[in-house]
Amino acid sequence: MIAENKTTKTLRIISRWFVGLVFIFSSFTKGVDPLGTAFKVEEYMTAWSFGSISFEWALPLAPFLSMALITAEFLVGVLLLTGSFRKLSAWLLLLMMAFFTVTTLYDAISNKVSDCGCFGDFVKLTNWETFWKNVVLDVPTVFIFITRRWPRRKSLERDILVSIAAIAAMVIFGLYNINNEPVLDFRPWKVGNVMIANLDEGLETTNEVTYRNKATGEFVTMDSKELTKQSPEWFEQWEWVGTSTISPYEIRDPKNDSVVSFPLMDADGNDYTIDIIGATDGPVLVCTIHHIGEVDERGISAIAEAKQLAEERGIRFAIITNAEENEILELLYQNDMIDAEYFFGDEKALEAMLRSNPGFIVLHNATVKGKWHYKNIDKIKDFPFEID
């Protein structure tokens, strides 16, 4: 047991505040988007297995586990800052940091999950960066733990009130962000973001062809214009393998200028990404559905209202989903919306675009003009679609 003196007391206060602020910041960046954290929990459950033991059976619990983790992290942070329940908070902190450290070490070694989502979408760390971040936090954590028995100076009633207030605050905050689009959007598809920076440069889509050498098996890929320069003898030695369309426009995350994967296809496999995302002849009201089997009656009603609103305003309405074609056709047919335009996109891309299922977003000139949870369908009615 370390004796309490001025130096150790100062170190204890610094340790509590340092770790407490990190925990509060971490829980806030996840609490603003609990569904994003739930998707990350699902990713862990799908990627991790130990021999014949897997965790996919627990996938339905992901939203609950997400809120439980966020609330526990916020609670520990508040207890550390306020000096409440000193022994309990020290034990909780030690157990959580032990779990986080072991988990992130395994992540760093196996690389089965690309990032832990420790700070939601606000800050992305590599697996090794996350592990070393936890190692740094382990130092004050151990110091807080070994000094947990120092005399109390707070009342039990005060500690209980602090704990109840912390739990209630995060639960209310998290539930609000689940039932609405997050109050702070750290994702690429934030309102105001320009997703295609070079949209107005008049670039042309090109075709690339791939050929295989009949003798050596070597592959070569070239622009279709370059192909026309090849001699008849060349074509006798090479056979066509395939052709791909290359768009000069890339959808990018304005925050870090990274490419956002967002293929958008119709039922025949035609690419409509630029046609919808980069629409220049007027705004497009897009409905995203990333889990069609989970769309409830209120969600279906919101889709119908949004479609009718688009028709009344004379703007384009399109649905993007990762469902099978028969599934989206069944939904549209059963709800008298069979004439609605629909396209297909990746599940993860749609989840990043909108957390709501279904959700709505207005795009014009590759710029995000507005986005809403389906429970806020009335707000779309007040949106000024007559935008430049």
C-alpha atoms as a printed R data frame, in Angstrom:
    type eleno elety resid chain resno       x       y       z
1   ATOM     1    CA   MET     A     1   0.000   0.000   0.000
2   ATOM     2    CA   ILE     A     2   1.409   3.367  -1.043
3   ATOM     3    CA   ALA     A     3   1.349   5.983   1.687
4   ATOM     4    CA   GLU     A     4  -0.573   9.120   0.799
5   ATOM     5    CA   ASN     A     5   1.529  12.267   0.593
6   ATOM     6    CA   LYS     A     6   1.416  15.425  -1.454
7   ATOM     7    CA   THR     A     7   3.154  13.863  -4.461
8   ATOM     8    CA   THR     A     8   1.057  10.715  -4.603
9   ATOM     9    CA   LYS     A     9  -2.095  12.723  -4.007
10  ATOM    10    CA   THR     A    10  -1.241  14.949  -6.975
11  ATOM    11    CA   LEU     A    11  -0.471  11.924  -9.164
12  ATOM    12    CA   ARG     A    12  -3.748  10.318  -8.126
13  ATOM    13    CA   ILE     A    13  -5.726  13.410  -9.130
14  ATOM    14    CA   ILE     A    14  -3.886  13.720 -12.462
15  ATOM    15    CA   SER     A    15  -4.418  10.014 -13.172
16  ATOM    16    CA   ARG     A    16  -8.133  10.191 -12.347
17  ATOM    17    CA   TRP     A    17  -8.699  13.244 -14.525
18  ATOM    18    CA   PHE     A    18  -6.616  11.961 -17.431
19  ATOM    19    CA   VAL     A    19  -8.289   8.560 -17.622
20  ATOM    20    CA   GLY     A    20 -11.710   9.969 -16.737
21  ATOM    21    CA   LEU     A    21 -11.614  12.535 -19.535
22  ATOM    22    CA   VAL     A    22 -10.460   9.919 -22.060
23  ATOM    23    CA   PHE     A    23 -13.319   7.602 -21.022
24  ATOM    24    CA   ILE     A    24 -15.899  10.406 -21.236
25  ATOM    25    CA   PHE     A    25 -14.611  11.529 -24.626
26  ATOM    26    CA   SER     A    26 -14.561   7.956 -25.924
27  ATOM    27    CA   SER     A    27 -18.082   7.215 -24.672
28  ATOM    28    CA   PHE     A    28 -19.426  10.496 -26.091
29  ATOM    29    CA   THR     A    29 -18.056   9.838 -29.593
30  ATOM    30    CA   LYS     A    30 -19.716   6.417 -29.488
31  ATOM    31    CA   GLY     A    31 -22.865   7.602 -27.694
32  ATOM    32    CA   VAL     A    32 -23.551  10.096 -30.447
33  ATOM    33    CA   ASP     A    33 -23.859   7.099 -32.788
34  ATOM    34    CA   PRO     A    34 -24.817   3.944 -30.830
35  ATOM    35    CA   LEU     A    35 -25.879   2.100 -33.982
36  ATOM    36    CA   GLY     A    36 -22.412   2.616 -35.425
37  ATOM    37    CA   THR     A    37 -20.989   1.005 -32.303
38  ATOM    38    CA   ALA     A    38 -23.547  -1.813 -32.637
39  ATOM    39    CA   PHE     A    39 -22.364  -2.430 -36.204
40  ATOM    40    CA   LYS     A    40 -18.796  -2.603 -34.875
41  ATOM    41    CA   VAL     A    41 -19.884  -5.105 -32.191
42  ATOM    42    CA   GLU     A    42 -21.499  -7.197 -34.944
43  ATOM    43    CA   GLU     A    43 -18.246  -7.028 -36.902
44  ATOM    44    CA   TYR     A    44 -16.370  -8.426 -33.906
45  ATOM    45    CA   MET     A    45 -18.929 -11.171 -33.402
46  ATOM    46    CA   THR     A    46 -18.696 -12.189 -37.052
47  ATOM    47    CA   ALA     A    47 -14.899 -11.989 -37.345
48  ATOM    48    CA   TRP     A    48 -13.947 -13.596 -34.037
49  ATOM    49    CA   SER     A    49 -14.058 -17.292 -33.260
50  ATOM    50    CA   PHE     A    50 -12.075 -19.617 -31.017
51  ATOM    51    CA   GLY     A    51 -11.941 -23.067 -32.522
52  ATOM    52    CA   SER     A    52 -15.535 -24.212 -32.972
53  ATOM    53    CA   ILE     A    53 -16.847 -21.409 -30.741
54  ATOM    54    CA   SER     A    54 -18.299 -18.431 -32.587
55  ATOM    55    CA   PHE     A    55 -20.312 -15.440 -31.419
56  ATOM    56    CA   GLU     A    56 -22.753 -15.000 -34.300
57  ATOM    57    CA   TRP     A    57 -25.560 -16.310 -32.093
58  ATOM    58    CA   ALA     A    58 -25.286 -13.052 -30.116
59  ATOM    59    CA   LEU     A    59 -25.737 -10.739 -33.119
60  ATOM    60    CA   PRO     A    60 -29.301  -9.723 -32.045
61  ATOM    61    CA   LEU     A    61 -27.808  -8.472 -28.761
62  ATOM    62    CA   ALA     A    62 -25.445  -6.032 -30.507
63  ATOM    63    CA   PRO     A    63 -27.588  -2.872 -29.968
64  ATOM    64    CA   PHE     A    64 -28.017  -3.682 -26.257
65  ATOM    65    CA   LEU     A    65 -24.326  -4.491 -25.811
66  ATOM    66    CA   SER     A    66 -23.445  -1.260 -27.614
67  ATOM    67    CA   MET     A    67 -25.488   0.878 -25.211
68  ATOM    68    CA   ALA     A    68 -24.246  -1.127 -22.213
69  ATOM    69    CA   LEU     A    69 -20.604  -0.594 -23.189
70  ATOM    70    CA   ILE     A    70 -21.066   3.109 -23.904
71  ATOM    71    CA   THR     A    71 -22.957   3.692 -20.646
72  ATOM    72    CA   ALA     A    72 -20.440   1.738 -18.564
73  ATOM    73    CA   GLU     A    73 -17.547   3.664 -20.091
74  ATOM    74    CA   PHE     A    74 -19.272   7.002 -19.457
75  ATOM    75    CA   LEU     A    75 -20.151   5.985 -15.882
76  ATOM    76    CA   VAL     A    76 -16.554   5.041 -15.058
77  ATOM    77    CA   GLY     A    77 -15.332   8.335 -16.517
78  ATOM    78    CA   VAL     A    78 -17.773  10.350 -14.410
79  ATOM    79    CA   LEU     A    79 -16.952   8.374 -11.251
80  ATOM    80    CA   LEU     A    80 -13.247   9.013 -11.758
81  ATOM    81    CA   LEU     A    81 -13.711  12.756 -12.306
82  ATOM    82    CA   THR     A    82 -15.981  13.175  -9.306
83  ATOM    83    CA   GLY     A    83 -14.141  10.768  -7.002
84  ATOM    84    CA   SER     A    84 -17.352   8.790  -6.482
85  ATOM    85    CA   PHE     A    85 -17.387   5.119  -5.444
86  ATOM    86    CA   ARG     A    86 -13.599   5.111  -5.433
87  ATOM    87    CA   LYS     A    87 -13.120   1.379  -4.850
88  ATOM    88    CA   LEU     A    88 -15.858   0.313  -7.251
89  ATOM    89    CA   SER     A    89 -14.691   2.655 -10.016
90  ATOM    90    CA   ALA     A    90 -11.095   1.445  -9.575
91  ATOM    91    CA   TRP     A    91 -12.165  -2.182  -9.992
92  ATOM    92    CA   LEU     A    92 -14.397  -1.393 -12.982
93  ATOM    93    CA   LEU     A    93 -11.603   0.610 -14.605
94  ATOM    94    CA   LEU     A    94  -9.055  -2.156 -14.071
95  ATOM    95    CA   LEU     A    95 -11.344  -4.842 -15.502
96  ATOM    96    CA   MET     A    96 -12.346  -2.714 -18.514
97  ATOM    97    CA   MET     A    97  -8.759  -1.734 -19.322
98  ATOM    98    CA   ALA     A    98  -7.621  -5.357 -18.979
99  ATOM    99    CA   PHE     A    99 -10.355  -6.393 -21.414
100 ATOM   100    CA   PHE     A   100  -9.595  -3.545 -23.831
101 ATOM   101    CA   THR     A   101  -5.840  -4.201 -23.753
102 ATOM   102    CA   VAL     A   102  -6.115  -7.929 -24.394
103 ATOM   103    CA   THR     A   103  -8.757  -7.414 -27.081
104 ATOM   104    CA   THR     A   104  -6.801  -4.773 -28.970
105 ATOM   105    CA   LEU     A   105  -3.575  -6.800 -28.753
106 ATOM   106    CA   TYR     A   106  -5.372  -9.728 -30.367
107 ATOM   107    CA   ASP     A   107  -6.782  -7.310 -32.970
108 ATOM   108    CA   ALA     A   108  -3.350  -5.904 -33.733
109 ATOM   109    CA   ILE     A   109  -1.876  -9.386 -34.195
110 ATOM   110    CA   SER     A   110  -4.763 -10.986 -36.105
111 ATOM   111    CA   ASN     A   111  -6.046  -7.865 -37.910
112 ATOM   112    CA   LYS     A   112  -9.455  -9.516 -38.224
113 ATOM   113    CA   VAL     A   113 -11.196  -6.184 -37.542
114 ATOM   114    CA   SER     A   114  -9.816  -3.092 -39.291
115 ATOM   115    CA   ASP     A   115 -10.289  -0.737 -36.328
116 ATOM   116    CA   CYS     A   116 -11.840  -1.046 -32.884
117 ATOM   117    CA   GLY     A   117 -14.159   1.959 -33.177
118 ATOM   118    CA   CYS     A   118 -12.869   3.248 -29.821
119 ATOM   119    CA   PHE     A   119 -13.707   6.822 -30.763
120 ATOM   120    CA   GLY     A   120 -16.564   6.046 -33.148
121 ATOM   121    CA   ASP     A   121 -16.133   7.739 -36.519
122 ATOM   122    CA   PHE     A   122 -14.552  10.825 -34.983
123 ATOM   123    CA   VAL     A   123 -11.007   9.441 -34.896
124 ATOM   124    CA   LYS     A   124  -9.823   6.304 -36.675
125 ATOM   125    CA   LEU     A   125  -6.834   4.527 -35.174
126 ATOM   126    CA   THR     A   126  -4.971   1.532 -36.521
127 ATOM   127    CA   ASN     A   127  -5.084  -1.611 -34.423
128 ATOM   128    CA   TRP     A   128  -1.538  -1.115 -33.178
129 ATOM   129    CA   GLU     A   129  -2.189   2.558 -32.378
130 ATOM   130    CA   THR     A   130  -5.231   1.490 -30.385
131 ATOM   131    CA   PHE     A   131  -3.241  -1.128 -28.481
132 ATOM   132    CA   TRP     A   132  -0.455   1.307 -27.534
133 ATOM   133    CA   LYS     A   133  -3.072   3.884 -26.541
134 ATOM   134    CA   ASN     A   134  -4.435   1.328 -24.092
135 ATOM   135    CA   VAL     A   135  -0.939   0.527 -22.802
136 ATOM   136    CA   VAL     A   136  -0.482   4.226 -22.006
137 ATOM   137    CA   LEU     A   137  -3.826   4.259 -20.164
138 ATOM   138    CA   ASP     A   138  -2.854   1.131 -18.247
139 ATOM   139    CA   VAL     A   139  -0.188   3.053 -16.313
140 ATOM   140    CA   PRO     A   140  -2.526   5.538 -14.560
141 ATOM   141    CA   THR     A   141  -5.137   2.768 -14.307
142 ATOM   142    CA   VAL     A   142  -2.812   0.646 -12.160
143 ATOM   143    CA   PHE     A   143  -1.926   3.663 -10.015
144 ATOM   144    CA   ILE     A   144  -5.624   4.458  -9.491
145 ATOM   145    CA   PHE     A   145  -6.238   0.840  -8.517
146 ATOM   146    CA   ILE     A   146  -3.436   0.571  -5.934
147 ATOM   147    CA   THR     A   147  -4.535   3.839  -4.286
148 ATOM   148    CA   ARG     A   148  -8.231   2.910  -4.211
149 ATOM   149    CA   ARG     A   149  -8.285   2.394  -0.397
150 ATOM   150    CA   TRP     A   150  -7.416   5.934   0.578
151 ATOM   151    CA   PRO     A   151  -9.934   7.516   2.973
152 ATOM   152    CA   ARG     A   152 -13.281   8.623   1.510
153 ATOM   153    CA   ARG     A   153 -14.387  12.222   1.741
154 ATOM   154    CA   LYS     A   154 -17.710  11.970  -0.098
155 ATOM   155    CA   SER     A   155 -21.138  10.844   1.095
156 ATOM   156    CA   LEU     A   156 -22.766   7.643  -0.119
157 ATOM   157    CA   GLU     A   157 -25.927   9.521  -1.118
158 ATOM   158    CA   ARG     A   158 -23.912  11.904  -3.257
159 ATOM   159    CA   ASP     A   159 -22.128   8.987  -5.018
160 ATOM   160    CA   ILE     A   160 -25.455   7.272  -5.741
161 ATOM   161    CA   LEU     A   161 -26.939  10.446  -7.221
162 ATOM   162    CA   VAL     A   162 -23.852  10.989  -9.393
163 ATOM   163    CA   SER     A   163 -24.069   7.398 -10.680
164 ATOM   164    CA   ILE     A   164 -27.796   7.559 -11.427
165 ATOM   165    CA   ALA     A   165 -27.397  10.912 -13.198
166 ATOM   166    CA   ALA     A   166 -24.501   9.605 -15.322
167 ATOM   167    CA   ILE     A   167 -26.365   6.451 -16.364
168 ATOM   168    CA   ALA     A   168 -29.589   8.345 -17.114
169 ATOM   169    CA   ALA     A   169 -27.787  11.039 -19.125
170 ATOM   170    CA   MET     A   170 -26.014   8.585 -21.423
171 ATOM   171    CA   VAL     A   171 -29.028   6.298 -21.866
172 ATOM   172    CA   ILE     A   172 -31.247   9.254 -22.831
173 ATOM   173    CA   PHE     A   173 -28.544  10.664 -25.121
174 ATOM   174    CA   GLY     A   174 -27.955   7.292 -26.777
175 ATOM   175    CA   LEU     A   175 -31.639   6.502 -27.278
176 ATOM   176    CA   TYR     A   176 -32.191   9.922 -28.840
177 ATOM   177    CA   ASN     A   177 -29.421   9.246 -31.361
178 ATOM   178    CA   ILE     A   178 -30.850   5.812 -32.127
179 ATOM   179    CA   ASN     A   179 -34.300   7.240 -32.845
180 ATOM   180    CA   ASN     A   180 -32.896  10.128 -34.882
181 ATOM   181    CA   GLU     A   181 -29.908  10.587 -37.119
182 ATOM   182    CA   PRO     A   182 -26.891  11.334 -34.839
183 ATOM   183    CA   VAL     A   183 -26.851  14.928 -33.549
184 ATOM   184    CA   LEU     A   184 -23.196  15.141 -34.597
185 ATOM   185    CA   ASP     A   185 -22.275  13.424 -37.848
186 ATOM   186    CA   PHE     A   186 -18.646  12.289 -38.097
187 ATOM   187    CA   ARG     A   187 -19.224  10.160 -41.197
188 ATOM   188    CA   PRO     A   188 -18.378  11.023 -44.826
189 ATOM   189    CA   TRP     A   189 -22.038  11.691 -45.724
190 ATOM   190    CA   LYS     A   190 -22.368  14.730 -43.494
191 ATOM   191    CA   VAL     A   191 -24.753  17.500 -44.559
192 ATOM   192    CA   GLY     A   192 -22.778  20.022 -46.585
193 ATOM   193    CA   ASN     A   193 -20.051  17.616 -47.693
194 ATOM   194    CA   VAL     A   194 -19.142  17.539 -51.387
195 ATOM   195    CA   MET     A   195 -18.648  13.887 -52.253
196 ATOM   196    CA   ILE     A   196 -17.215  14.320 -55.777
197 ATOM   197    CA   ALA     A   197 -14.783  17.223 -55.932
198 ATOM   198    CA   ASN     A   198 -14.162  17.180 -59.713
199 ATOM   199    CA   LEU     A   199 -17.769  16.787 -60.838
200 ATOM   200    CA   ASP     A   200 -17.745  19.966 -62.960
201 ATOM   201    CA   GLU     A   201 -14.540  19.208 -64.858
202 ATOM   202    CA   GLY     A   202 -16.295  17.440 -67.717
203 ATOM   203    CA   LEU     A   203 -14.186  14.281 -67.505
204 ATOM   204    CA   GLU     A   204 -15.057  11.316 -69.685
205 ATOM   205    CA   THR     A   205 -15.686   7.763 -68.622
206 ATOM   206    CA   THR     A   206 -13.170   5.380 -70.179
207 ATOM   207    CA   ASN     A   207 -13.156   1.690 -70.965
208 ATOM   208    CA   GLU     A   208 -10.277  -0.605 -70.115
209 ATOM   209    CA   VAL     A   209  -9.806  -3.954 -71.820
210 ATOM   210    CA   THR     A   210  -7.880  -6.960 -70.571
211 ATOM   211    CA   TYR     A   211  -6.202  -9.462 -72.905
212 ATOM   212    CA   ARG     A   212  -4.299 -12.693 -72.253
213 ATOM   213    CA   ASN     A   213  -1.319 -13.872 -74.243
214 ATOM   214    CA   LYS     A   214  -2.205 -17.220 -75.818
215 ATOM   215    CA   ALA     A   215   1.317 -18.562 -75.519
216 ATOM   216    CA   THR     A   216   2.571 -17.303 -72.163
217 ATOM   217    CA   GLY     A   217  -0.684 -16.676 -70.264
218 ATOM   218    CA   GLU     A   218   0.437 -13.123 -69.486
219 ATOM   219    CA   PHE     A   219  -2.320 -10.562 -68.885
220 ATOM   220    CA   VAL     A   220  -2.282  -6.968 -70.088
221 ATOM   221    CA   THR     A   221  -4.771  -4.161 -69.430
222 ATOM   222    CA   MET     A   222  -4.994  -1.008 -71.531
223 ATOM   223    CA   ASP     A   223  -7.282   1.847 -72.493
224 ATOM   224    CA   SER     A   224  -9.689   0.979 -75.302
225 ATOM   225    CA   LYS     A   225  -8.226   3.831 -77.398
226 ATOM   226    CA   GLU     A   226  -4.772   2.302 -77.061
227 ATOM   227    CA   LEU     A   227  -6.192  -1.026 -78.213
228 ATOM   228    CA   THR     A   228  -7.049   0.438 -81.624
229 ATOM   229    CA   LYS     A   229  -3.339   1.040 -82.223
230 ATOM   230    CA   GLN     A   230  -2.469  -2.657 -82.017
231 ATOM   231    CA   SER     A   231  -1.549  -4.543 -85.198
232 ATOM   232    CA   PRO     A   232  -3.424  -7.532 -86.651
233 ATOM   233    CA   GLU     A   233  -0.446  -9.704 -85.642
234 ATOM   234    CA   TRP     A   234  -0.874  -8.580 -82.044
235 ATOM   235    CA   PHE     A   235  -4.502  -9.710 -81.996
236 ATOM   236    CA   GLU     A   236  -3.449 -13.128 -83.280
237 ATOM   237    CA   GLN     A   237  -1.250 -13.572 -80.194
238 ATOM   238    CA   TRP     A   238  -3.671 -12.191 -77.614
239 ATOM   239    CA   GLU     A   239  -7.247 -13.115 -76.660
240 ATOM   240    CA   TRP     A   240  -9.854 -10.862 -75.072
241 ATOM   241    CA   VAL     A   241 -10.638 -11.516 -71.387
242 ATOM   242    CA   GLY     A   242 -12.921  -8.668 -70.343
243 ATOM   243    CA   THR     A   243 -13.819  -4.982 -70.440
244 ATOM   244    CA   SER     A   244 -14.353  -2.650 -67.484
245 ATOM   245    CA   THR     A   245 -15.760   0.863 -67.286
246 ATOM   246    CA   ILE     A   246 -13.563   3.319 -65.390
247 ATOM   247    CA   SER     A   247 -15.215   6.436 -63.999
248 ATOM   248    CA   PRO     A   248 -12.972   9.498 -63.592
249 ATOM   249    CA   TYR     A   249 -15.083  10.592 -60.639
250 ATOM   250    CA   GLU     A   250 -14.364   9.220 -57.177
251 ATOM   251    CA   ILE     A   251 -16.629   9.597 -54.160
252 ATOM   252    CA   ARG     A   252 -14.317  10.813 -51.406
253 ATOM   253    CA   ASP     A   253 -14.523  11.497 -47.694
254 ATOM   254    CA   PRO     A   254 -13.853  15.262 -47.398
255 ATOM   255    CA   LYS     A   255 -12.428  14.795 -43.882
256 ATOM   256    CA   ASN     A   256  -9.405  12.719 -44.913
257 ATOM   257    CA   ASP     A   257  -9.685  12.696 -48.729
258 ATOM   258    CA   SER     A   258 -10.008   8.917 -48.806
259 ATOM   259    CA   VAL     A   259 -12.072   7.095 -51.422
260 ATOM   260    CA   VAL     A   260 -15.540   6.002 -50.276
261 ATOM   261    CA   SER     A   261 -16.565   2.722 -51.845
262 ATOM   262    CA   PHE     A   262 -20.078   3.225 -53.139
263 ATOM   263    CA   PRO     A   263 -21.028   1.134 -56.189
264 ATOM   264    CA   LEU     A   264 -24.608   1.853 -57.203
265 ATOM   265    CA   MET     A   265 -26.107  -0.545 -59.748
266 ATOM   266    CA   ASP     A   266 -29.475  -1.175 -61.369
267 ATOM   267    CA   ALA     A   267 -30.937  -4.650 -61.821
268 ATOM   268    CA   ASP     A   268 -29.006  -5.101 -65.097
269 ATOM   269    CA   GLY     A   269 -25.648  -4.234 -63.567
270 ATOM   270    CA   ASN     A   270 -25.413  -0.712 -64.982
271 ATOM   271    CA   ASP     A   271 -23.527   1.805 -62.801
272 ATOM   272    CA   TYR     A   272 -25.724   4.734 -61.699
273 ATOM   273    CA   THR     A   273 -23.398   6.146 -59.035
274 ATOM   274    CA   ILE     A   274 -22.693   9.425 -60.804
275 ATOM   275    CA   ASP     A   275 -26.251   9.680 -62.115
276 ATOM   276    CA   ILE     A   276 -27.688   9.642 -58.574
277 ATOM   277    CA   ILE     A   277 -24.914  10.967 -56.324
278 ATOM   278    CA   GLY     A   278 -23.738  13.577 -58.824
279 ATOM   279    CA   ALA     A   279 -27.148  14.603 -60.160
280 ATOM   280    CA   THR     A   280 -26.826  18.075 -61.704
281 ATOM   281    CA   ASP     A   281 -30.283  18.647 -63.204
282 ATOM   282    CA   GLY     A   282 -32.023  18.902 -59.844
283 ATOM   283    CA   PRO     A   283 -32.012  17.421 -56.329
284 ATOM   284    CA   VAL     A   284 -32.624  13.719 -55.783
285 ATOM   285    CA   LEU     A   285 -34.480  12.442 -52.732
286 ATOM   286    CA   VAL     A   286 -32.897   9.097 -51.923
287 ATOM   287    CA   CYS     A   287 -34.282   6.457 -49.572
288 ATOM   288    CA   THR     A   288 -31.738   3.971 -48.220
289 ATOM   289    CA   ILE     A   289 -32.684   0.529 -46.902
290 ATOM   290    CA   HIS     A   290 -29.814  -1.524 -45.496
291 ATOM   291    CA   HIS     A   291 -31.865  -4.225 -43.729
292 ATOM   292    CA   ILE     A   292 -35.098  -4.688 -45.643
293 ATOM   293    CA   GLY     A   293 -36.389  -7.392 -43.304
294 ATOM   294    CA   GLU     A   294 -36.306  -4.938 -40.389
295 ATOM   295    CA   VAL     A   295 -38.362  -2.178 -42.019
296 ATOM   296    CA   ASP     A   296 -41.514  -1.736 -39.925
297 ATOM   297    CA   GLU     A   297 -44.903  -0.336 -40.899
298 ATOM   298    CA   ARG     A   298 -43.894   3.166 -39.853
299 ATOM   299    CA   GLY     A   299 -40.844   2.905 -42.085
300 ATOM   300    CA   ILE     A   300 -42.918   1.729 -45.056
301 ATOM   301    CA   SER     A   301 -45.344   4.587 -44.482
302 ATOM   302    CA   ALA     A   302 -42.413   7.033 -44.455
303 ATOM   303    CA   ILE     A   303 -41.154   5.675 -47.780
304 ATOM   304    CA   ALA     A   304 -44.598   6.136 -49.321
305 ATOM   305    CA   GLU     A   305 -44.845   9.687 -47.971
306 ATOM   306    CA   ALA     A   306 -41.385  10.576 -49.260
307 ATOM   307    CA   LYS     A   307 -42.198   9.172 -52.705
308 ATOM   308    CA   GLN     A   308 -45.462  11.144 -52.841
309 ATOM   309    CA   LEU     A   309 -43.686  14.305 -51.683
310 ATOM   310    CA   ALA     A   310 -41.069  13.929 -54.426
311 ATOM   311    CA   GLU     A   311 -43.781  13.506 -57.035
312 ATOM   312    CA   GLU     A   312 -45.624  16.595 -55.795
313 ATOM   313    CA   ARG     A   313 -42.413  18.660 -55.850
314 ATOM   314    CA   GLY     A   314 -41.393  17.304 -59.248
315 ATOM   315    CA   ILE     A   315 -38.068  15.889 -58.084
316 ATOM   316    CA   ARG     A   316 -36.479  12.510 -58.606
317 ATOM   317    CA   PHE     A   317 -37.030   9.798 -55.982
318 ATOM   318    CA   ALA     A   318 -34.848   6.701 -55.785
319 ATOM   319    CA   ILE     A   319 -34.445   3.796 -53.393
320 ATOM   320    CA   ILE     A   320 -31.033   2.250 -52.703
321 ATOM   321    CA   THR     A   321 -30.959  -1.116 -50.974
322 ATOM   322    CA   ASN     A   322 -28.712  -4.128 -50.487
323 ATOM   323    CA   ALA     A   323 -31.720  -6.485 -50.666
324 ATOM   324    CA   GLU     A   324 -32.323  -9.078 -53.333
325 ATOM   325    CA   GLU     A   325 -34.369  -7.825 -56.272
326 ATOM   326    CA   ASN     A   326 -37.338 -10.029 -55.406
327 ATOM   327    CA   GLU     A   327 -37.352  -8.592 -51.863
328 ATOM   328    CA   ILE     A   328 -37.474  -4.948 -52.914
329 ATOM   329    CA   LEU     A   329 -40.029  -5.724 -55.626
330 ATOM   330    CA   GLU     A   330 -42.224  -7.503 -53.071
331 ATOM   331    CA   LEU     A   331 -42.047  -4.516 -50.695
332 ATOM   332    CA   LEU     A   332 -42.891  -2.056 -53.483
333 ATOM   333    CA   TYR     A   333 -45.667  -4.203 -54.945
334 ATOM   334    CA   GLN     A   334 -47.379  -4.852 -51.604
335 ATOM   335    CA   ASN     A   335 -47.387  -1.126 -50.802
336 ATOM   336    CA   ASP     A   336 -48.461   0.281 -54.212
337 ATOM   337    CA   MET     A   337 -45.032   1.748 -55.019
338 ATOM   338    CA   ILE     A   338 -44.076  -0.557 -57.874
339 ATOM   339    CA   ASP     A   339 -43.217   2.434 -60.103
340 ATOM   340    CA   ALA     A   340 -40.460   3.615 -57.741
341 ATOM   341    CA   GLU     A   341 -36.893   3.674 -59.031
342 ATOM   342    CA   TYR     A   342 -34.590   1.337 -57.148
343 ATOM   343    CA   PHE     A   343 -30.888   0.551 -57.188
344 ATOM   344    CA   PHE     A   344 -28.535  -1.753 -55.327
345 ATOM   345    CA   GLY     A   345 -25.645  -0.800 -53.057
346 ATOM   346    CA   ASP     A   346 -23.340  -2.362 -50.478
347 ATOM   347    CA   GLU     A   347 -24.747  -2.883 -46.963
348 ATOM   348    CA   LYS     A   348 -21.777  -1.253 -45.193
349 ATOM   349    CA   ALA     A   349 -21.860   1.736 -47.555
350 ATOM   350    CA   LEU     A   350 -25.570   2.256 -46.878
351 ATOM   351    CA   GLU     A   351 -25.072   1.955 -43.110
352 ATOM   352    CA   ALA     A   352 -22.372   4.638 -43.306
353 ATOM   353    CA   MET     A   353 -24.609   6.871 -45.401
354 ATOM   354    CA   LEU     A   354 -27.584   6.744 -43.011
355 ATOM   355    CA   ARG     A   355 -28.050   4.876 -39.741
356 ATOM   356    CA   SER     A   356 -31.822   4.972 -40.038
357 ATOM   357    CA   ASN     A   357 -33.493   2.010 -41.757
358 ATOM   358    CA   PRO     A   358 -35.053   3.329 -43.907
359 ATOM   359    CA   GLY     A   359 -33.432   6.753 -44.061
360 ATOM   360    CA   PHE     A   360 -33.640   9.718 -46.408
361 ATOM   361    CA   ILE     A   361 -30.987  11.945 -47.959
362 ATOM   362    CA   VAL     A   362 -31.134  14.776 -50.503
363 ATOM   363    CA   LEU     A   363 -28.275  14.959 -53.016
364 ATOM   364    CA   HIS     A   364 -27.543  17.627 -55.630
365 ATOM   365    CA   ASN     A   365 -24.329  18.288 -57.537
366 ATOM   366    CA   ALA     A   366 -22.657  15.545 -55.460
367 ATOM   367    CA   THR     A   367 -23.388  17.555 -52.315
368 ATOM   368    CA   VAL     A   368 -25.314  16.285 -49.287
369 ATOM   369    CA   LYS     A   369 -28.127  18.800 -48.784
370 ATOM   370    CA   GLY     A   370 -30.102  17.091 -46.017
371 ATOM   371    CA   LYS     A   371 -30.649  13.744 -44.269
372 ATOM   372    CA   TRP     A   372 -33.318  12.408 -41.920
373 ATOM   373    CA   HIS     A   373 -34.413   9.420 -39.852
374 ATOM   374    CA   TYR     A   374 -37.643   7.893 -41.114
375 ATOM   375    CA   LYS     A   375 -39.321   8.902 -37.858
376 ATOM   376    CA   ASN     A   376 -38.672  12.525 -38.837
377 ATOM   377    CA   ILE     A   377 -40.465  12.319 -42.172
378 ATOM   378    CA   ASP     A   378 -42.404  15.517 -41.370
379 ATOM   379    CA   LYS     A   379 -39.159  17.505 -41.457
380 ATOM   380    CA   ILE     A   380 -38.645  16.572 -45.112
381 ATOM   381    CA   LYS     A   381 -41.904  18.306 -45.985
382 ATOM   382    CA   ASP     A   382 -40.432  21.623 -44.829
383 ATOM   383    CA   PHE     A   383 -37.175  21.185 -46.741
384 ATOM   384    CA   PRO     A   384 -36.566  23.785 -49.521
385 ATOM   385    CA   PHE     A   385 -36.022  21.550 -52.542
386 ATOM   386    CA   GLU     A   386 -35.643  24.599 -54.793
387 ATOM   387    CA   ILE     A   387 -31.869  24.632 -54.203
388 ATOM   388    CA   ASP     A   388 -29.014  25.679 -56.454
